């Protein structure tokens, strides 16, 4: 499929928090819903997020109500990646570290304190160090370690708060077991997207990265990312024109 004015682009992946909406479940950034509709007329779109603080169902319903999502299969989260990857490895059983309200996303995972995997799925804001000891001990015994994502922080109700990454770092340091990342920028996530558009691997997508000056953006972000972004735009509202240029 020809990609508007950009040869070789077959799919557009859009972040959500800070890119399409002002915070998780927040209001749309002005003009972004219309921009997504324009892009979707010409190219397949996937909404790709590291958000783990709300269930997949709740996030999908919110995005559909705001005009960002047509098909629920267009929403790709670390949970959807986990549900594909772990069963195939025989790791859909073990210790799940998650908030009670998010456990509906993990019906496919069998909780077993002696299972082969530890799956970290919470930022841990309500946890104590003592609550993490069973997971630490299981990792210390050799269990595989998965983290839904490794972000350091995110914006919640107008303030920056720690994300899942610091909890993963704590368990990694204590146990010596490095967590495999299931969220962005993990190849596992983009391989999952690639399968949906009949591309064999994420490298074959020849992905380009567009940085937007919304959400968590700070001026130094334009130079600190490696590799550098293909372009920097003020908002997703500029993306249709970039794709046409």
Number of C-alpha atoms within 10 A of each C-alpha: 11 12 17 19 13 12 11 13 17 19 21 19 19 18 18 23 23 21 22 28 22 21 22 20 18 16 12 20 19 14 13 20 19 14 19 22 16 14 19 17 10 15 16 15 21 21 21 22 19 22 24 23 18 16 16 21 13 12 18 23 13 17 22 14 11 14 14 25 21 15 10 15 12 18 24 24 22 25 23 19 19 25 16 15 17 18 13 10 8 11 21 25 20 21 24 22 21 19 17 8 10 17 14 11 16 18 9 13 19 14 17 14 15 13 17 19 25 29 26 24 24 25 25 20 12 8 13 9 9 8 12 15 13 14 23 22 14 21 24 16 13 15 21 19 23 22 24 27 29 23 19 16 16 19 17 15 10 9 9 12 13 16 22 25 20 16 22 30 17 14 22 17 12 14 17 14 20 16 22 17 23 25 27 19 13 15 16 21 26 23 18 19 23 19 12 13 12 8 15 13 16 18 12 10 18 10 16 12 12 16 19 23 17 18 18 16 13 9 8 8 15 16 10 10 10 7 8 15 16 10 13 17 14 11 21 26 21 15 22 18 13 16 15 11 9
